[in-house]
């Protein structure tokens, strides 16, 4: 997903995994908790900026990942509402 939303600002969807439970405030308008420590984040920030904003909130030894998503991910067993959230980001053709 690399589209413009109603406010005209470009958005990118990212898959974010944080190893330990942490109180993170995502700099994003849309965040969905897929599972413990696994998030689907839609942000206007670049991957690098999102990564560093998250990194500053975590203890130094915390493992985490920020990966851009070009297409809707395939998944099973995620939190209730995950499929609806994903379909809203990537409507079917």
Long-range contacts (C-beta under 8 A, 24 or more apart in sequence): 1-42, 1-69, 1-70, 1-71, 1-72, 1-89, 1-90, 2-70, 5-29, 9-44, 10-44, 11-42, 11-43, 11-44, 12-42, 12-43, 12-44, 12-45, 12-46, 12-47, 12-68, 12-69, 13-40, 13-41, 13-42, 13-68, 13-69, 13-89, 14-40, 14-41, 14-42, 14-43, 14-47, 14-50, 14-66, 14-67, 14-68, 14-69, 15-39, 15-40, 15-41, 15-65, 15-66, 15-67, 15-69, 15-73, 16-40, 16-41, 16-50, 16-54, 16-64, 16-65, 16-66, 16-67, 17-64, 17-65, 18-54, 18-58, 18-62, 18-63, 18-64, 19-62, 19-63, 19-64, 20-59, 20-62, 22-57, 22-58, 22-59, 22-62, 23-57, 24-54, 24-57, 24-58, 25-57, 26-54, 27-53, 30-85, 30-89, 32-79, 32-81, 32-82, 32-85, 33-79, 34-75, 34-78, 34-79, 34-82, 35-77, 35-78, 35-79, 38-78, 40-69, 40-73, 40-82, 40-85, 40-86, 40-89, 42-89
